[in-house]
Each structure stands twice: as structure tokens, then as C-alpha cells.
Amino acid sequence: MTTETNSVLNTVKEAFAPVTEAFTKLQNLEVPEAAREFVKKQAETAKVRAADMQAGSEKITAAIETAVAGSVTEAAKISRNIQQAFYQDAEAFFAGIDKLASAKSLSEAAQIQSDMVRARGEVLVSRAKATTEYLGKLVTDGAKTAQDNFSKVYGKTA
């Protein structure tokens, strides 16, 4: 029985040997330098455009903030934080593309991609925590203001 099992196993190994060999060669396939340079140049151009767009949106937010006061100041702060987050995400994305373009094999590219996904996940968790704390503070401050206003109104009518 053991001989038959080994025979079947060896037959299967022999049948799949070309596939295994092709997969091994594919993992170590060299990415051409020209392709890596092309991706790097495109990522750099996109980074410059993202920076220009971020600078323009910063100017617009500053104009809005200057034009109106009060609650709009808080909205402008939120808008600015969102813009900054988008810009940081764009920078991280293009930095990741640059790193991926430098990969000389598919296995190296897979490791770089895995590291990028893990880092982005950590950033998202951090942002979610900060947003939750910020919104909690806004709700608390809003409730306090409403309570103060209610006290003023109630005190005047009593």
C-alpha cells in the first residue's frame, strides 16, 4: 500500500513539475528598468499635481474661513483636516507606487504591497480614533452651549 501511495504521489509530482518550475521562474522574473522608470516618472508627476491641488484647496479654505466666522471656523477646520488626510493618502499612495516600481521580482512586490496595506490600515485606525474623539468633543461642547443658551432663555422668562 505504501509503494502504491508513493507511486501515485510521484506521478502527481512529475505531472505538475512543469507548472511548479514555471511558477518558481515567474516569482524571480526581473521587471525591466524602463518599466520601473516609467512608473516612477508618472508617480512623480501625479505627486506634483496632488500637491498643487492641495495648495489650491488650502487657499479656498482660507478664503472661506476669512469670509465667515463662528461655526464655519469649525467646518473649515474639518475641511482642512480632510484635505490634509487626502493629501497624506495621495503621498503615501505615490510613495508606495514608487516602492513597487523598484521591486525586482514579484515576491518583492508582494512583500512591499503587504507592508503598504498594513501601514494604511494602521493610519485608518488612528484616524477613526481621532475622529471619534473629535466628534465626541464637538457633541459635548454643543450640548454645553445649548444648555447655557437654554439657561439664559429660561432665566429671562422665569
Secondary structure as a PSIPRED ss2 file (coil, helix, strand):
# PSIPRED VFORMAT (PSIPRED V4.0)

   1 M C   1.000  0.000  0.000
   2 T H   0.000  1.000  0.000
   3 T H   0.000  1.000  0.000
   4 E H   0.000  1.000  0.000
   5 T H   0.000  1.000  0.000
   6 N H   0.000  1.000  0.000
   7 S H   0.000  1.000  0.000
   8 V H   0.000  1.000  0.000
   9 L H   0.000  1.000  0.000
  10 N H   0.000  1.000  0.000
  11 T H   0.000  1.000  0.000
  12 V H   0.000  1.000  0.000
  13 K H   0.000  1.000  0.000
  14 E H   0.000  1.000  0.000
  15 A H   0.000  1.000  0.000
  16 F H   0.000  1.000  0.000
  17 A H   0.000  1.000  0.000
  18 P H   0.000  1.000  0.000
  19 V H   0.000  1.000  0.000
  20 T H   0.000  1.000  0.000
  21 E H   0.000  1.000  0.000
  22 A H   0.000  1.000  0.000
  23 F H   0.000  1.000  0.000
  24 T H   0.000  1.000  0.000
  25 K H   0.000  1.000  0.000
  26 L H   0.000  1.000  0.000
  27 Q H   0.000  1.000  0.000
  28 N C   1.000  0.000  0.000
  29 L C   1.000  0.000  0.000
  30 E C   1.000  0.000  0.000
  31 V C   1.000  0.000  0.000
  32 P C   1.000  0.000  0.000
  33 E H   0.000  1.000  0.000
  34 A H   0.000  1.000  0.000
  35 A H   0.000  1.000  0.000
  36 R H   0.000  1.000  0.000
  37 E H   0.000  1.000  0.000
  38 F H   0.000  1.000  0.000
  39 V H   0.000  1.000  0.000
  40 K H   0.000  1.000  0.000
  41 K H   0.000  1.000  0.000
  42 Q H   0.000  1.000  0.000
  43 A H   0.000  1.000  0.000
  44 E H   0.000  1.000  0.000
  45 T H   0.000  1.000  0.000
  46 A H   0.000  1.000  0.000
  47 K H   0.000  1.000  0.000
  48 V H   0.000  1.000  0.000
  49 R H   0.000  1.000  0.000
  50 A H   0.000  1.000  0.000
  51 A H   0.000  1.000  0.000
  52 D H   0.000  1.000  0.000
  53 M H   0.000  1.000  0.000
  54 Q H   0.000  1.000  0.000
  55 A H   0.000  1.000  0.000
  56 G H   0.000  1.000  0.000
  57 S H   0.000  1.000  0.000
  58 E H   0.000  1.000  0.000
  59 K H   0.000  1.000  0.000
  60 I H   0.000  1.000  0.000
  61 T H   0.000  1.000  0.000
  62 A H   0.000  1.000  0.000
  63 A H   0.000  1.000  0.000
  64 I H   0.000  1.000  0.000
  65 E H   0.000  1.000  0.000
  66 T H   0.000  1.000  0.000
  67 A H   0.000  1.000  0.000
  68 V C   1.000  0.000  0.000
  69 A C   1.000  0.000  0.000
  70 G C   1.000  0.000  0.000
  71 S H   0.000  1.000  0.000
  72 V H   0.000  1.000  0.000
  73 T H   0.000  1.000  0.000
  74 E H   0.000  1.000  0.000
  75 A H   0.000  1.000  0.000
  76 A H   0.000  1.000  0.000
  77 K H   0.000  1.000  0.000
  78 I H   0.000  1.000  0.000
  79 S H   0.000  1.000  0.000
  80 R H   0.000  1.000  0.000
  81 N H   0.000  1.000  0.000
  82 I H   0.000  1.000  0.000
  83 Q H   0.000  1.000  0.000
  84 Q H   0.000  1.000  0.000
  85 A H   0.000  1.000  0.000
  86 F H   0.000  1.000  0.000
  87 Y H   0.000  1.000  0.000
  88 Q H   0.000  1.000  0.000
  89 D H   0.000  1.000  0.000
  90 A H   0.000  1.000  0.000
  91 E H   0.000  1.000  0.000
  92 A H   0.000  1.000  0.000
  93 F H   0.000  1.000  0.000
  94 F H   0.000  1.000  0.000
  95 A H   0.000  1.000  0.000
  96 G H   0.000  1.000  0.000
  97 I H   0.000  1.000  0.000
  98 D H   0.000  1.000  0.000
  99 K H   0.000  1.000  0.000
 100 L H   0.000  1.000  0.000
 101 A H   0.000  1.000  0.000
 102 S H   0.000  1.000  0.000
 103 A C   1.000  0.000  0.000
 104 K C   1.000  0.000  0.000
 105 S C   1.000  0.000  0.000
 106 L H   0.000  1.000  0.000
 107 S H   0.000  1.000  0.000
 108 E H   0.000  1.000  0.000
 109 A H   0.000  1.000  0.000
 110 A H   0.000  1.000  0.000
 111 Q H   0.000  1.000  0.000
 112 I H   0.000  1.000  0.000
 113 Q H   0.000  1.000  0.000
 114 S H   0.000  1.000  0.000
 115 D H   0.000  1.000  0.000
 116 M H   0.000  1.000  0.000
 117 V H   0.000  1.000  0.000
 118 R H   0.000  1.000  0.000
 119 A H   0.000  1.000  0.000
 120 R H   0.000  1.000  0.000
 121 G H   0.000  1.000  0.000
 122 E H   0.000  1.000  0.000
 123 V H   0.000  1.000  0.000
 124 L H   0.000  1.000  0.000
 125 V H   0.000  1.000  0.000
 126 S H   0.000  1.000  0.000
 127 R H   0.000  1.000  0.000
 128 A H   0.000  1.000  0.000
 129 K H   0.000  1.000  0.000
 130 A H   0.000  1.000  0.000
 131 T H   0.000  1.000  0.000
 132 T H   0.000  1.000  0.000
 133 E H   0.000  1.000  0.000
 134 Y H   0.000  1.000  0.000
 135 L H   0.000  1.000  0.000
 136 G H   0.000  1.000  0.000
 137 K H   0.000  1.000  0.000
 138 L H   0.000  1.000  0.000
 139 V H   0.000  1.000  0.000
 140 T H   0.000  1.000  0.000
 141 D H   0.000  1.000  0.000
 142 G H   0.000  1.000  0.000
 143 A H   0.000  1.000  0.000
 144 K H   0.000  1.000  0.000
 145 T H   0.000  1.000  0.000
 146 A H   0.000  1.000  0.000
 147 Q H   0.000  1.000  0.000
 148 D H   0.000  1.000  0.000
 149 N H   0.000  1.000  0.000
 150 F H   0.000  1.000  0.000
 151 S H   0.000  1.000  0.000
 152 K H   0.000  1.000  0.000
 153 V H   0.000  1.000  0.000
 154 Y H   0.000  1.000  0.000
 155 G H   0.000  1.000  0.000
 156 K H   0.000  1.000  0.000
 157 T H   0.000  1.000  0.000
 158 A C   1.000  0.000  0.000
